[in-house]
Amino acid sequence: MPEQRPGAGNLLWAYALIDGLAGAGVTRAVISPGSRSTPLVLACDAHPAIEISVQVDERCAAFLALGLARGGGRPVILIATSGSAPAHWYPAVIEASHSNIPLILLSADRPPELHGWGANQTTDQQRLFGSHLRAFHDPGPADADADARERLRQLGGRATRQALQPRPGPVQINLPLREPLLPESPVELPLPTAVTAAQRPRPVPETDLLEAALALISGQPGLIICGATDLGAPFAAAVTRLAAQLQCPILADPLSNLRFGRHDQTALICRYDAFLDAFPDAGGATLKPRWILRFGALPVSKPLLRHMESSDAPVILCDPYRQWPVAAPHTELTLAADPALLCTALGARAPTPGPADWRERFRRFERISQQRMSAETRDDRPFEGCLIRQLLERLPDGSLLFSGNSMPIRQLDSWSGAAAKRLHIHANRGVSGIDGNLSTFIGLAEGDHPLAVALLGDLAFYHDMNGLLAAAGRDLVIILLNNGGGGIFGYLPQATLGSYQRYWNTATHLDFQHSAALYGLAYQRVTRQSAFQPALEQAIDAGGPQLIEVMIEREFSIARHRHYRQAVAEALAE
């Protein structure tokens, strides 16, 4: 065999890795431009199984990949050049780690001989992301040996499996590459490997732990709490069947995606945020459970969190990935089991249902809260509760709704209600960051949805405006709730400080119409509640990327929220 020239060797080396990833079922890559990463980009471009998206800003690229991976359920490749470029991935890597989203981080690097003496664009990229990685690999510079390339191809398959199991998340492969980075002449690449897609495991519940859980819940009044994690349609069907057997309520966070869908909603409670604080001692004896069965991440609602903390009921936690090594307060059992399989296994043991009136108490409070929620007002100032109701009514079955953190997700928690149509509600709640929201939404919007809508605050929009570069040519609607800065702090003790406006509210005073023009989005500005629905219809009918900026008067919004909660408390007191 003729001696392999360095440029061609780099491409063959990179192609072996990409082929190994593709052979394990990876089909998407997001790249940012750079020189040192050239062989990796050429390898992705040459591989028939890989579809490439380009995003210039590495931070936006990482969140775009996160959205693609969340929506598709498969690992997505990220490629950047050496130096500070992969460090811009860090916020998205942390989010992916905490949200169990698989990413393959291919960080191009300078070769070993350029490290340690000040060579340009060179830094230590070893284990750059610390404990947030599921695995780290550095196979060294390109090796011309065919067996070495085969080992690298196998590494691609192994890295894909590591990104999926036992707990999904990010895997970094650091790739030092020597110049020349371009092949000297055309290179004949191997035929692609046959695809054998790596799968996520579905751990089954252990029999002894099942029996222990059954002993806690059988015949006693309890709560099923489904937190801020979408556990899929099979889980929705299984957990609602179990709740029917136990005659207990399901307190469902909006991000559980249980509030919308064709599963049984008889046990579903979604207005707990309004009524749990209306009772002394966070619910008093009236609502105190004897056990709590918890699925997914912690819920968004602070009243629900307070209710959980104040209760001394034993908590049975379903943690399929053994994600949380430290037990939360009152946790008595932790079951490392697939949530749907756990619900089915518990139901198969025919547990004794709880008291006949237990679930009906929650349903009665739910109805009272709903009645007070629907009270009309003649004030035409935009209010989030009305906006969300109109938006959810308009979304067609199967739509995507992405929520920003801070106030939007809390508004959804308070005002979404429930319905039989299917909606896919997502947010970056792994670490609840303000960054990368637009990019994540655009990645998610590539899925098969009749409509994709994002609901964001003005600071979250500002933080990721560069992400709008990827919105070109896509049918999506961004609803920007502009309350003039960090509105969530208006509900917190910081609002009483004289320095509140300077250090916490931090309004940008930007004209977002200019942002829309810069990135090619159609723009509408809404200052009256009655104008929102026509603006939404116009945006949906027009197609393409759309921005609707809704001007929110913060003090009016806070007053409406407090009036609603007071009305619920008074109704329950009666």
C-alpha positions in Angstrom: 0.0 0.0 0.0 1.4 3.4 -0.9 2.5 5.7 1.9 -0.5 7.9 3.1 0.2 11.7 2.8 -0.7 13.8 5.9 -3.6 15.7 4.5 -5.3 12.6 3.2 -4.5 10.8 6.4 -6.4 13.4 8.4 -9.5 13.1 6.3 -9.4 9.3 6.4 -8.9 9.4 10.2 -11.9 11.9 10.7 -14.1 9.9 8.3 -13.5 6.7 10.3 -14.8 8.4 13.4 -17.8 9.9 11.6 -18.6 6.6 10.0 -18.5 4.9 13.5 -21.0 7.5 14.8 -23.2 7.2 11.8 -23.1 3.4 12.0 -24.5 3.7 15.6 -27.4 5.8 14.3 -26.2 9.4 14.5 -27.6 11.5 11.6 -27.1 15.2 12.5 -24.2 17.5 12.9 -23.9 21.1 13.8 -20.7 22.9 12.9 -19.1 26.3 13.4 -16.4 27.5 11.0 -12.7 27.0 11.9 -9.5 25.8 10.4 -8.3 23.0 12.7 -11.7 21.3 12.4 -11.5 21.1 8.6 -11.0 17.3 8.3 -14.0 16.7 10.6 -16.2 19.0 8.6 -15.1 17.4 5.3 -15.8 13.9 6.7 -19.3 14.9 7.7 -19.9 16.5 4.4 -18.7 13.4 2.6 -20.8 10.9 4.7 -24.2 10.2 3.1 -25.9 9.6 6.5 -25.0 13.0 8.0 -27.1 16.1 7.6 -25.3 19.3 8.5 -26.4 22.5 10.0 -24.1 25.5 10.2 -24.2 28.1 13.0 -21.4 30.7 13.2 -21.8 31.3 16.9 -20.5 28.3 18.9 -22.8 28.9 21.9 -25.8 29.1 19.6 -24.6 26.0 17.7 -24.5 24.0 20.9 -28.0 24.9 21.9 -29.2 24.3 18.4 -27.7 20.8 18.6 -29.3 20.4 22.0 -32.8 21.2 20.5 -32.2 18.8 17.7 -31.1 16.0 20.1 -34.0 16.6 22.4 -36.5 16.6 19.6 -35.1 13.6 17.8 -34.0 11.5 20.8 -30.7 10.7 19.2 -27.2 12.1 19.8 -26.1 15.1 17.7 -22.6 15.9 16.6 -21.0 19.3 17.5 -17.9 20.4 15.8 -15.7 23.4 16.6 -12.1 24.4 16.1 -9.4 24.6 18.8 -8.9 27.2 21.5 -11.8 29.1 23.1 -14.3 27.8 20.5 -15.4 24.7 22.3 -15.6 26.6 25.6 -18.6 28.4 24.2 -20.4 25.1 24.3 -20.2 25.0 28.1 -23.7 26.3 29.0 -25.4 23.9 26.6 -23.2 21.0 27.8 -24.3 21.7 31.4 -28.0 21.8 30.3 -27.6 18.6 28.3 -26.0 16.9 31.2 -28.8 17.8 33.7 -31.6 17.2 31.2 -30.1 13.9 30.0 -29.7 15.0 26.3 -27.1 13.1 24.3 -24.5 15.2 22.5 -21.2 14.1 20.8 -18.7 16.9 21.2 -15.9 16.8 18.6 -13.4 19.4 19.7 -10.5 19.9 17.2 -7.2 20.5 18.9 -3.6 21.4 18.2 -1.2 18.4 18.2 0.8 17.6 21.4 4.0 19.3 20.1 2.2 22.7 20.0 1.1 22.6 23.7 2.8 24.1 26.6 5.0 26.8 25.1 2.6 29.5 23.9 1.6 28.4 20.4 -1.3 30.4 19.0 -4.9 29.3 19.7 -3.8 26.5 22.0 -5.1 25.7 25.4 -5.8 22.6 27.5 -8.9 21.0 26.1 -8.6 17.7 28.1 -11.9 17.0 29.9 -12.9 20.6 29.3 -16.4 20.0 30.6 -15.5 18.2 33.8 -18.2 16.2 35.6 -20.8 17.1 33.0 -19.4 14.5 30.6 -20.6 10.9 30.4 -17.2 10.0 28.8 -14.1 11.6 27.4 -11.8 10.3 24.7 -8.6 11.6 23.1 -7.3 9.1 20.4 -4.3 11.3 19.5 -3.2 12.6 16.1 -4.2 10.8 12.9 -2.7 7.4 12.4 -2.1 6.0 8.9 -2.4 2.4 10.1 -5.7 0.8 8.9 -6.1 -1.0 12.2 -5.9 2.3 14.0 -8.6 3.8 11.8 -10.8 0.8 12.5 -10.3 1.3 16.3 -11.4 4.9 15.8 -14.5 3.8 13.9 -15.3 1.5 16.8 -14.8 4.4 19.2 -17.5 6.3 17.3 -19.9 3.5 18.0 -18.8 3.2 21.7 -19.1 7.0 22.2 -22.7 6.9 20.8 -23.6 4.2 23.2 -22.0 6.1 26.1 -24.1 9.2 25.1 -27.2 7.1 25.5 -26.6 4.7 28.4 -26.8 4.2 31.2 -27.7 7.9 31.5 -27.9 10.0 28.4 -25.7 13.1 28.1 -22.7 14.6 26.5 -19.5 12.8 25.4 -16.4 14.7 24.3 -13.9 13.3 21.8 -10.8 15.6 21.6 -9.0 15.3 18.3 -5.5 16.8 17.9 -4.9 17.3 14.2 -1.6 18.1 12.4 -1.3 20.3 9.3 -1.8 20.0 6.4 -5.5 20.0 7.2 -6.6 19.6 3.5 -5.9 16.5 1.4 -3.3 17.1 -1.3 -5.4 15.3 -3.9 -8.9 13.6 -4.0 -9.2 10.8 -1.5 -11.2 7.6 -2.0 -13.2 7.1 1.1 -14.4 3.7 2.4 -18.0 2.6 1.9 -20.3 3.6 4.8 -20.8 1.1 7.6 -24.2 -0.5 7.9 -26.3 1.2 10.6 -27.0 -0.6 13.9 -28.6 2.1 15.9 -27.6 2.2 19.6 -30.6 2.1 22.0 -31.4 3.5 25.4 -32.0 0.9 28.0 -35.3 0.5 29.8 -34.4 -0.7 33.4 -37.0 -2.8 35.0 -38.0 -2.3 38.7 -36.5 -4.6 41.3 -39.1 -6.9 42.9 -38.1 -6.2 46.5 -38.3 -2.4 46.0 -41.6 -2.8 44.2 -43.1 -4.7 47.2 -41.7 -2.0 49.5 -43.4 0.7 47.4 -46.6 -1.2 47.3 -46.6 -1.5 51.1 -46.3 2.3 51.4 -49.1 3.3 48.9 -51.7 0.6 49.2 -54.9 1.8 50.8 -53.5 5.2 51.8 -54.2 8.7 50.5 -51.3 9.8 48.3 -50.1 12.0 45.5 -48.4 11.2 42.2 -46.3 14.2 41.3 -45.0 14.4 37.7 -42.4 17.1 37.5 -40.6 19.0 34.8 -39.7 16.1 32.5 -41.4 14.7 29.5 -41.4 11.0 30.0 -43.3 10.1 26.8 -46.7 8.9 25.7 -46.3 5.4 27.1 -45.7 6.8 30.5 -48.7 9.1 30.2 -50.9 6.1 29.6 -49.3 4.0 32.3 -49.3 6.7 35.1 -53.0 7.7 34.5 -54.0 4.0 34.7 -52.1 3.7 38.0 -53.8 6.8 39.3 -57.2 5.4 38.4 -56.4 2.2 40.4 -55.1 4.1 43.4 -57.9 6.8 43.3 -55.3 9.5 43.8 -54.6 12.8 42.0 -51.7 13.5 39.6 -50.2 16.9 40.1 -48.7 17.5 36.7 -46.1 20.1 35.8 -46.7 21.7 32.4 -43.3 20.2 31.2 -44.5 16.7 32.1 -46.6 17.0 29.0 -49.5 15.3 30.8 -51.8 18.3 30.7 -52.4 17.9 27.0 -53.1 14.6 25.2 -55.6 11.9 24.7 -54.7 9.9 27.8 -57.2 9.7 30.7 -57.3 13.1 32.5 -59.7 12.2 35.3 -57.0 12.3 37.9 -55.1 15.3 36.5 -54.7 18.4 38.7 -52.9 21.4 37.1 -54.1 24.5 39.1 -52.5 23.5 42.3 -50.2 26.5 42.1 -53.3 28.7 43.0 -54.9 26.7 45.8 -52.1 24.9 47.7 -51.0 28.1 49.4 -54.6 29.0 50.2 -54.6 26.6 53.2 -52.7 27.0 56.4 -49.6 24.8 56.8 -49.4 24.4 53.0 -52.6 22.4 52.7 -53.3 21.5 56.2 -54.7 18.1 57.1 -57.2 18.5 54.3 -54.6 17.9 51.6 -51.7 16.2 53.4 -50.8 12.9 51.7 -49.5 9.7 53.4 -47.2 9.0 50.5 -45.8 10.8 47.4 -44.8 9.0 44.2 -42.6 11.3 42.2 -41.5 11.1 38.6 -39.1 13.4 36.7 -37.3 16.6 37.8 -38.7 18.8 40.5 -41.8 20.8 39.5 -41.7 24.5 38.6 -44.3 25.5 41.1 -43.1 27.0 44.4 -46.3 26.3 46.2 -46.1 22.7 45.2 -42.4 22.5 46.3 -43.4 24.0 49.7 -46.3 21.5 50.0 -43.8 18.6 49.4 -41.3 20.0 51.8 -43.8 20.6 54.6 -45.2 17.1 54.3 -43.6 14.3 56.3 -45.0 11.7 53.9 -42.4 9.3 52.6 -41.4 10.0 49.0 -41.0 7.2 46.5 -38.7 8.5 43.7 -38.4 7.0 40.3 -34.9 7.8 39.1 -34.2 5.6 36.0 -30.7 6.9 35.5 -29.6 7.1 39.1 -29.2 10.8 38.3 -29.5 12.2 41.9 -27.0 10.6 44.3 -28.2 12.7 47.2 -31.7 11.8 48.4 -34.2 14.7 48.5 -36.0 15.4 51.8 -38.4 12.6 52.9 -37.2 10.3 50.2 -37.7 6.7 51.5 -37.3 4.7 48.3 -35.5 5.3 45.1 -36.3 3.0 42.2 -33.9 3.0 39.2 -36.6 1.9 36.8 -38.2 3.0 33.5 -41.2 5.2 34.6 -43.8 3.5 32.4 -42.6 0.0 33.4 -42.7 1.0 37.1 -46.3 2.2 36.8 -47.3 -0.9 35.0 -45.6 -3.2 37.5 -47.3 -1.4 40.5 -50.7 -1.6 38.8 -50.2 -5.3 38.0 -50.0 -5.9 41.8 -53.5 -4.6 42.3 -52.9 -2.1 45.0 -55.7 -1.1 47.3 -57.1 2.3 46.4 -57.1 5.2 48.8 -60.1 6.8 50.5 -63.0 7.4 48.2 -63.1 11.2 48.8 -59.4 11.8 48.6 -59.0 12.6 44.9 -62.4 14.4 44.9 -61.0 17.1 47.3 -58.3 18.0 44.8 -60.8 18.0 41.9 -63.1 20.3 43.8 -60.3 22.8 44.5 -59.3 22.5 40.9 -62.8 23.4 39.8 -62.9 26.4 42.1 -59.6 27.7 40.9 -60.7 27.3 37.3 -63.9 29.3 37.9 -61.9 32.2 39.4 -59.3 32.0 36.6 -61.9 32.5 33.9 -63.3 35.7 35.5 -63.4 38.3 32.8 -62.1 41.9 33.0 -62.8 44.9 30.8 -59.2 46.1 31.0 -57.6 45.8 27.6 -54.0 45.8 28.8 -52.2 42.6 27.8 -52.1 40.0 30.5 -50.2 36.7 30.4 -53.1 34.6 31.6 -55.3 35.8 28.7 -52.4 35.5 26.2 -51.7 32.0 27.2 -55.3 30.9 27.1 -55.8 32.4 23.6 -52.5 30.9 22.4 -53.3 27.4 23.6 -56.7 27.5 22.1 -55.2 28.4 18.7 -52.4 25.8 18.6 -53.4 22.9 16.4 -53.0 19.3 17.6 -49.4 18.2 17.6 -47.9 21.7 17.9 -44.6 22.6 19.6 -44.6 25.2 22.4 -41.2 26.2 23.8 -41.2 28.3 27.0 -38.5 30.5 28.3 -37.5 30.3 32.0 -38.1 32.9 34.6 -41.7 34.1 34.2 -43.0 32.4 31.0 -42.8 28.9 32.3 -44.4 30.0 35.6 -47.2 31.7 33.6 -47.7 28.4 31.7 -47.8 26.6 35.0 -50.5 28.9 36.4 -52.6 29.4 33.3 -52.3 26.6 30.9 -55.2 24.4 32.1 -55.6 21.1 30.3 -57.1 19.7 27.0 -57.4 16.6 25.0 -55.4 17.8 22.1 -51.7 16.9 22.0 -49.2 19.6 22.6 -45.4 19.2 23.0 -44.3 21.7 25.7 -40.5 22.1 26.3 -38.1 24.4 28.2 -34.5 24.2 29.2 -35.1 23.4 32.9 -32.0 21.3 33.5 -30.3 24.3 35.1 -33.0 26.8 34.1 -30.6 29.1 32.2 -31.6 32.2 30.4 -29.1 31.5 27.5 -29.7 29.5 24.4 -33.5 29.5 24.4 -34.0 30.7 20.8 -31.4 28.2 19.5 -32.9 25.3 21.4 -36.4 26.2 20.1 -35.2 26.4 16.5 -33.6 23.0 16.9 -36.8 21.5 18.3 -38.8 23.2 15.6 -37.2 20.9 13.0 -39.5 18.1 14.2 -42.8 17.2 12.6 -45.0 19.9 14.1 -47.9 21.7 12.4 -46.9 24.8 14.3 -43.9 25.8 16.4 -44.2 28.7 18.9 -41.8 30.1 21.5 -42.9 32.1 24.5 -40.0 34.1 25.8 -39.2 37.1 28.0 -37.3 40.1 26.7 -34.0 39.2 28.6 -34.0 35.6 27.3 -34.6 36.9 23.8 -31.8 39.4 24.1 -29.4 36.7 25.4 -29.7 34.6 22.3 -30.4 37.0 19.5 -27.5 35.5 17.5 -29.5 32.2 17.4 -32.0 33.9 15.1 -29.5 33.4 12.3 -30.8 29.8 12.1 -34.4 31.0 11.8 -34.2 32.0 8.2 -36.6 30.1 6.0 -38.4 28.3 8.9 -42.1 28.6 9.8 -42.0 29.6 13.4 -43.6 32.2 15.7 -41.7 33.8 18.6 -43.9 35.6 21.2 -41.8 38.1 23.1 -43.3 39.1 26.4 -41.6 42.4 27.1 -42.1 43.5 30.7 -39.0 45.7 30.7 -36.4 43.5 32.2 -36.2 40.8 34.9 -39.9 40.7 35.8 -39.6 37.6 38.0 -37.7 39.7 40.6 -40.9 41.8 41.0 -42.4 38.9 42.9 -39.3 38.5 45.1 -38.0 40.4 48.1 -35.4 42.1 45.9 -38.2 44.3 44.6 -38.3 46.2 47.9 -34.7 47.4 47.5 -33.8 50.9 46.4 -31.2 49.3 44.0 -33.8 47.0 42.4 -34.0 48.7 39.1 -30.2 48.9 38.7 -29.1 45.5 39.8 -32.1 43.1 39.3 -34.6 44.5 36.8 -31.8 45.4 34.3 -34.1 46.5 31.4 -32.2 46.7 28.1 -34.4 49.4 26.5 -33.8 47.8 23.1 -36.1 48.3 20.2 -36.6 44.7 19.2 -38.2 45.7 15.8 -34.6 46.4 14.8 -33.6 42.9 15.9 -36.3 41.4 13.8 -35.2 43.4 10.7 -31.5 42.4 11.3 -32.3 38.7 11.3 -35.1 38.8 8.7 -38.2 38.2 10.9 -41.6 39.7 10.2 -42.5 41.9 13.2 -45.7 43.0 15.0 -46.0 45.0 18.2 -49.1 44.4 20.5 -50.1 46.9 23.1 -53.7 45.8 23.7 -55.1 42.4 24.7 -57.7 42.5 22.0 -55.0 42.9 19.3 -53.1 39.7 20.3 -55.3 37.1 18.7 -55.4 38.9 15.3 -51.6 39.4 15.4 -51.2 35.6 16.1 -53.5 34.7 13.2 -51.6 37.0 10.9 -48.3 35.5 11.9 -49.4 31.9 11.5 -51.0 32.6 8.1 -48.0 34.5 6.8 -45.5 31.7 7.4 -41.8 32.1 7.7 -40.1 33.4 10.9 -42.4 35.7 12.9 -41.8 37.9 16.0 -44.8 39.2 18.0 -43.7 41.6 20.8 -46.3 42.0 23.5 -45.8 44.9 25.8 -46.6 43.9 29.4 -47.1 46.4 32.2 -45.3 44.7 35.1 -47.2 46.2 38.0 -50.6 45.5 36.3 -49.5 41.9 35.7 -48.4 41.4 39.3 -51.7 42.9 40.5 -53.7 40.5 38.3 -51.8 37.5 39.6 -52.3 38.5 43.2 -56.0 39.3 42.7 -56.5 35.8 41.2 -54.8 34.0 44.1 -56.7 36.1 46.6 -60.0 35.3 44.9 -59.2 31.6 45.0 -58.3 31.8 48.7 -61.5 33.6 49.5 -63.6 31.1 47.5 -61.9 28.2 49.3 -62.4 29.9 52.7 -66.1 30.0 52.0 
